Amino acid sequence: MGARVRVRLAGRTYTAVVSGVGGTPDIPEDRIQEILSVETALEPITPEEIRLWRFIADYYLCTVGEVYKAAYPAMKQTAEGKKPRRKAAPESGNLITQTIRFEDDRPLLLLGTGREAIYRGMIRKTLAEGKDVLMLSPGAPTLSYPQIRDLAGAVRRRDSEPRLVYGRRPLLFLPFAKLGLVIVDEEQDVTYKQESPAPRYNGRDVAVYLASLHKASVILGSACPSLESLLNVRSGKYSLLRCADAPAPMEVIDTTAERRKRGMEGDLSRKLLAAKEEIESAGGKMLVLESWELGNTSKLKLDKYDALAVLHFEVLLARPGFRSDEKAMQLIAKLRSACRRLILQTADASHPVFSGNADALLEERQAFRLPPFTREIHLRVEDTNEARLAKMTRELEHRFGALRLYLPKDRGLAAAKKEIARKIRAFEEEFRYTGHIIPDVDPL
């Protein structure tokens, strides 16, 4: 099992993986073709890789072949046999480090802005034990296929020097032989979700499963975590540790109240103008932005300013989608960790996001049976023929009752998802419409 082989299918030649031996075929034996050859130049696939692929395929309603294609793109397969370049883990110099003890094998949710010291300490400890570390971050550089190929050649060998592998979600597919620690920083970040093509997986959740395969420790870090992770803490699936740090001070100015008191000068409140004058008179600088100008906060270089002021923050709360409140609260936490002082002007100052009250958001989600208390699946239909697209969408909606599906998080979840996949396949076969219906599990 795990050998790479050459096969011919529908007139084309492919590199495939032997994912199992034996079993009873569900098609007539005379339709089963012989393999063309065994690809001895390519490394075999490990059992852990195959288990990971099957988990992703089952959970995210795609094929194992689509996961294999993501893990081993053609460009990567052709040169995998080359000798990997040595790449040392980055040194942290005299920076403060801190280690923690895992009381059990549960993933650890690490909260606060002082996470880096704990990361450094745990990375050093794991490397000293002779094990590899995988650290994912949305701010990490994107590695090229040759770089990923070199890493794959290194981490698959148990006798290789332990190393820190730092990057983005594609590194989850590396063939680790001695993985000891997985770190997912900014675990709530939406870029961990693969949008297209399949598999449309969430890197955070796949990282947790990958660690379980290798019996490795997991740290999920965030200044303001996802509600999914908070619910996992509440239910006992995750443990929790808060860093002893203090985020930047924040002031919320109620523009509705200020207008009643004639305390506004255009879009700026007199309170904000007074704070700006105070900072500038002391030789400092304040950056004033509209809420829709925030974009990528890492590019703003907020540490150059003594304060950041954001106008019309209520616009972010009014965005469509039930996750807008959660995303706004996470943005506030991210800004407070990046700037020295934060001032928010809003017409909705009583909203729970300003107090960081995640419990209120969880209660609202539970009341309306929304994720993370349920699982959400979107079915998207794509077609270049508009008339056929409209017709097939109506037919599909008739079969399912709706195109937005919420499933209870219970023991019947896996069976319900299998039934959805079965209905999609039956629909595609009945209407000869294969490849146009795209399921998206846990969309963000």
C-alpha positions in Angstrom: 0.0 0.0 0.0 1.2 3.5 -0.8 3.2 2.6 -4.0 2.8 5.1 -6.9 1.8 3.4 -10.2 1.0 4.3 -13.8 -2.5 3.6 -15.0 -4.5 4.3 -18.1 -8.0 5.6 -17.8 -10.3 7.0 -20.5 -7.4 7.1 -23.0 -5.1 9.1 -20.7 -2.2 8.0 -18.5 -2.1 9.0 -14.8 0.1 8.5 -11.8 -2.0 6.9 -9.1 -1.5 5.6 -5.5 -2.3 2.1 -4.2 -4.6 3.0 -1.3 -5.5 -0.6 -0.4 -4.9 -4.2 -1.2 -7.6 -6.8 -1.5 -11.3 -6.1 -1.1 -14.2 -6.9 -3.3 -14.7 -4.7 -6.5 -18.1 -3.2 -7.1 -17.8 -3.5 -10.9 -17.4 -6.6 -13.1 -13.8 -7.9 -13.0 -13.5 -7.8 -16.8 -13.7 -4.0 -16.6 -10.7 -3.8 -14.3 -7.5 -2.9 -16.1 -3.9 -3.8 -15.3 -1.5 -1.2 -14.0 1.1 -0.1 -16.6 4.1 0.1 -14.2 5.2 0.9 -10.7 6.9 4.3 -10.3 10.0 3.3 -8.4 11.5 6.8 -8.9 8.8 8.3 -6.7 8.7 7.8 -2.9 5.7 5.7 -1.7 2.9 7.4 0.1 2.8 6.8 3.9 -0.2 5.3 5.7 -0.6 8.5 7.6 -0.9 10.5 4.4 -3.6 8.1 3.0 -5.6 8.4 6.3 -5.3 12.2 6.1 -6.6 12.2 2.5 -9.5 10.0 3.3 -10.5 12.1 6.3 -10.4 15.3 4.1 -12.4 13.5 1.3 -15.0 12.2 3.7 -15.4 15.4 5.7 -15.3 18.0 2.8 -17.3 15.9 0.3 -14.7 15.5 -2.4 -12.8 12.6 -3.9 -9.5 11.1 -2.5 -8.1 11.8 -6.0 -8.8 15.5 -5.6 -6.9 15.5 -2.3 -4.0 13.5 -3.9 -3.8 16.1 -6.6 -3.6 18.9 -4.1 -0.9 17.0 -2.0 1.1 15.9 -5.0 0.7 18.3 -8.0 2.2 17.1 -11.3 4.9 19.7 -11.1 6.0 18.3 -7.7 5.9 14.7 -8.8 8.3 15.0 -11.7 11.3 16.1 -9.5 10.6 14.6 -6.1 13.6 12.4 -6.3 16.1 15.3 -6.2 18.2 15.8 -3.1 16.6 18.3 -0.7 18.5 21.5 0.2 19.3 21.8 3.9 17.3 24.6 5.5 17.9 25.4 9.1 15.2 26.5 11.5 15.4 30.3 12.2 17.2 31.2 15.4 15.4 33.3 18.0 18.6 34.8 19.5 18.2 36.2 23.0 14.4 36.6 22.7 12.4 35.5 25.7 11.1 32.0 25.5 8.6 30.1 27.7 7.6 26.5 27.7 4.3 24.9 28.9 3.3 21.4 29.9 0.5 19.6 28.1 -1.7 18.0 30.8 -3.4 15.7 28.3 -3.5 15.1 24.5 -6.2 17.8 23.9 -5.4 20.7 21.5 -4.4 23.8 23.4 -6.1 27.1 22.6 -3.5 29.9 23.4 -5.0 33.3 23.8 -3.3 36.7 24.0 -0.7 38.8 22.2 2.3 37.3 24.0 2.0 34.0 22.3 5.4 34.2 20.5 7.5 33.5 23.7 5.5 30.3 24.2 5.9 29.3 20.6 9.6 29.8 20.7 10.0 27.8 23.9 7.9 24.9 22.7 9.6 24.8 19.3 13.0 24.6 20.9 11.8 21.9 23.3 10.3 19.8 20.5 13.4 20.1 18.3 15.6 19.1 21.2 13.5 15.9 21.5 14.4 15.1 17.9 11.0 15.8 16.4 9.8 18.1 13.7 7.6 21.2 14.2 5.0 22.4 11.7 4.0 26.1 12.2 1.3 27.6 10.1 0.7 31.3 9.9 -1.4 33.4 7.5 1.5 35.9 7.3 4.1 33.2 6.3 5.6 33.4 2.8 4.1 31.3 0.1 6.6 28.5 -0.8 7.2 27.4 -4.4 6.7 23.8 -5.5 10.5 23.1 -5.6 10.7 24.4 -2.0 7.9 22.2 -0.8 9.4 19.3 -2.7 12.7 19.8 -0.8 10.9 19.9 2.5 9.0 16.7 1.6 12.3 14.9 0.9 13.7 16.0 4.3 10.7 15.4 6.7 9.9 11.9 5.3 13.3 10.6 6.7 13.3 9.6 10.4 17.1 9.9 10.5 17.1 13.5 9.3 17.9 16.5 11.5 14.7 17.8 13.2 13.5 21.0 11.8 10.9 23.8 12.0 8.7 23.9 8.9 7.1 27.3 8.7 4.5 28.3 6.1 0.9 28.1 5.0 -1.7 25.4 4.7 -0.2 23.4 1.7 2.5 22.2 4.2 -0.2 20.1 5.9 0.3 17.5 3.0 4.0 17.0 3.7 4.9 13.3 4.5 6.1 13.9 8.1 7.8 10.9 9.7 8.5 12.4 13.2 6.1 15.2 13.7 6.0 16.3 17.4 4.3 19.7 17.4 1.8 21.6 15.3 1.2 25.3 15.8 -1.6 27.2 14.0 -1.2 30.9 14.6 -4.1 33.3 14.1 -6.3 30.1 14.0 -9.4 32.2 13.2 -8.0 33.6 10.0 -10.2 33.0 6.9 -7.2 32.3 4.7 -6.9 28.9 6.3 -10.0 27.9 4.3 -9.4 26.7 0.8 -12.0 28.2 -1.5 -11.2 26.6 -4.9 -10.4 24.1 -6.3 -11.3 21.0 -4.2 -10.5 20.0 -1.6 -12.2 23.0 0.1 -10.7 22.3 3.5 -10.0 24.4 6.6 -6.3 24.2 7.4 -6.9 24.7 11.1 -9.2 21.7 11.4 -7.0 19.5 9.2 -4.0 20.5 11.3 -5.7 19.1 14.4 -6.4 15.8 12.7 -2.9 15.6 11.3 -1.5 16.0 14.8 -3.7 13.3 16.1 -2.4 10.9 13.4 1.1 11.5 14.6 0.3 11.8 18.3 1.8 15.3 18.2 0.9 18.2 20.4 -1.3 21.1 19.0 -1.3 24.8 19.8 -4.0 27.0 18.3 -3.0 30.6 18.9 -5.2 33.8 18.6 -5.8 37.2 20.1 -9.5 36.6 19.5 -10.3 33.0 18.5 -13.0 31.6 16.3 -16.3 30.7 18.0 -15.7 27.1 16.8 -12.6 26.9 19.0 -14.2 28.6 21.9 -17.1 26.1 21.8 -14.5 23.3 21.7 -13.0 24.7 24.9 -16.5 25.0 26.5 -17.3 21.4 25.6 -13.9 20.1 26.9 -12.4 19.1 23.5 -9.7 21.8 23.8 -7.8 23.1 26.8 -7.3 26.8 27.3 -4.4 29.0 28.3 -4.4 32.8 28.4 -1.1 34.8 28.1 -0.5 37.3 30.9 -0.4 40.3 28.6 -2.4 43.5 28.2 -3.7 44.6 24.8 -3.6 48.3 23.7 -6.2 50.5 25.5 -9.4 51.0 23.6 -12.0 53.8 23.7 -15.4 53.5 22.0 -17.1 56.8 21.1 -20.9 56.7 20.7 -21.5 59.0 17.7 -25.3 58.8 18.2 -25.0 60.2 21.7 -22.4 62.8 20.5 -24.7 64.1 17.8 -27.5 64.5 20.4 -25.1 66.6 22.5 -23.9 68.5 19.4 -20.5 66.9 20.0 -19.7 66.2 16.3 -17.8 68.2 13.7 -18.7 66.5 10.5 -17.6 62.8 10.8 -15.3 63.5 13.7 -16.4 63.7 17.3 -14.9 66.4 19.5 -13.7 63.7 21.8 -11.6 62.3 18.9 -10.3 65.7 17.9 -9.3 66.4 21.5 -7.4 63.1 21.7 -5.7 63.8 18.3 -4.6 67.3 19.5 -3.3 65.8 22.8 -1.2 63.2 21.0 0.2 65.7 18.4 1.0 68.3 21.0 3.2 65.7 22.7 5.0 65.0 19.4 3.1 61.9 18.5 1.0 60.9 15.5 -2.6 59.5 15.1 -3.8 57.6 12.0 -7.5 58.1 11.2 -9.1 55.6 8.9 -12.6 54.8 7.7 -13.7 51.2 8.7 -13.7 50.1 5.1 -10.0 51.2 4.7 -8.7 48.7 7.2 -8.1 45.9 4.7 -4.9 44.1 5.4 -3.8 45.4 8.8 -0.3 44.1 8.5 0.4 46.6 5.7 -0.6 49.6 7.8 2.5 49.6 9.9 0.5 50.7 13.0 3.5 50.6 15.3 4.6 53.9 13.6 1.6 55.7 15.2 0.7 56.5 18.8 -2.9 55.9 18.1 -5.3 54.5 15.5 -8.8 55.9 15.1 -11.5 54.1 13.1 -14.6 55.9 11.9 -18.0 54.4 11.2 -17.2 51.0 12.7 -20.9 50.1 12.6 -20.5 49.6 8.8 -18.5 46.4 9.6 -21.3 45.2 11.9 -23.9 45.6 9.2 -22.1 43.5 6.6 -24.2 40.5 5.3 -23.7 37.1 6.8 -24.2 35.8 10.3 -20.4 35.9 10.9 -20.0 39.7 10.6 -20.2 40.2 14.4 -17.5 37.5 15.0 -15.2 39.0 12.3 -15.6 42.5 13.7 -14.7 41.3 17.2 -11.6 39.5 15.8 -10.6 42.6 13.9 -10.8 44.7 17.0 -8.5 42.2 18.8 -6.1 42.2 15.9 -5.9 46.0 15.9 -5.4 46.2 19.7 -2.5 43.8 19.4 -0.9 45.8 16.6 -1.3 49.4 17.7 -0.5 51.4 20.9 -4.0 52.9 21.4 -7.3 52.3 19.6 -10.2 54.7 19.3 -13.4 53.5 17.6 -16.3 55.8 16.5 -19.6 54.0 16.0 -23.3 54.6 16.0 -23.8 51.2 17.7 -21.7 51.5 20.9 -23.8 49.0 22.9 -23.0 46.1 20.6 -21.4 43.1 22.4 -18.3 43.0 20.1 -16.9 46.1 21.8 -16.8 44.3 25.2 -15.4 41.2 23.6 -18.4 39.2 24.8 -18.0 36.0 22.8 -20.5 34.3 25.1 -23.3 36.6 23.8 -22.4 35.7 20.2 -22.4 32.0 21.0 -25.8 32.3 22.7 -27.2 34.0 19.6 -25.8 31.3 17.3 -27.3 28.6 19.5 -30.7 30.3 19.6 -30.8 30.4 15.8 -29.2 27.0 15.2 -26.2 28.4 13.4 -22.6 27.2 13.3 -20.7 26.3 15.4 -23.7 24.5 16.9 -24.6 23.1 13.5 -22.6 22.3 10.4 -23.2 24.4 7.3 -22.9 23.2 3.7 -23.3 25.3 0.6 -24.1 23.7 -2.8 -22.9 25.9 -5.7 -23.9 25.2 -9.3 -21.5 26.4 -12.1 -22.3 26.3 -15.8 -21.4 28.4 -18.8 -24.9 27.9 -20.2 -27.2 30.3 -18.3 -30.5 28.6 -19.3 -29.2 25.2 -18.2 -27.7 26.7 -15.0 -31.1 28.1 -14.0 -32.9 24.8 -14.9 -30.5 22.6 -12.9 -30.4 24.9 -10.0 -34.2 24.7 -9.7 -34.1 20.9 -10.0 -31.4 20.7 -7.3 -33.3 23.0 -5.0 -36.4 20.9 -5.5 -34.4 17.8 -4.5 -32.8 19.3 -1.4 -35.5 21.9 -0.4 -32.8 24.6 -0.1 -29.3 25.3 -1.3 -28.0 26.2 2.2 -27.9 23.2 4.5 -27.5 23.2 8.3 -26.8 19.8 9.9 -26.9 19.1 13.7 -23.5 18.3 15.2 -24.4 14.9 16.5 -23.5 11.3 15.8 -25.7 11.3 12.7 -23.6 14.1 11.1 -21.3 11.7 9.1 -24.3 9.7 7.9 -26.2 12.9 6.8 -23.2 14.1 4.8 -22.9 10.7 3.1 -26.6 11.0 2.2 -26.0 14.5 0.7 -23.0 13.1 -1.3 -25.2 10.2 -2.5 -28.0 12.6 -3.6 -25.5 14.7 -5.5 -24.0 11.7 -7.4 -27.5 10.4 -8.2 -28.5 13.9 -9.5 -25.4 14.1 -11.6 -26.0 10.6 -13.1 -29.7 11.2 -13.8 -29.1 14.5 -15.6 -25.6 13.7 -16.9 -24.4 16.8 -15.1 -21.1 15.7 -13.6 -18.7 18.4 -12.4 -21.1 21.3 -12.1 -22.3 20.9 -8.5 -19.7 22.0 -5.9 -20.3 21.3 -2.2 -18.6 23.6 0.3 -18.5 22.3 3.9 -18.1 24.8 6.7 -17.9 27.9 4.5 -16.6 31.1 6.0 
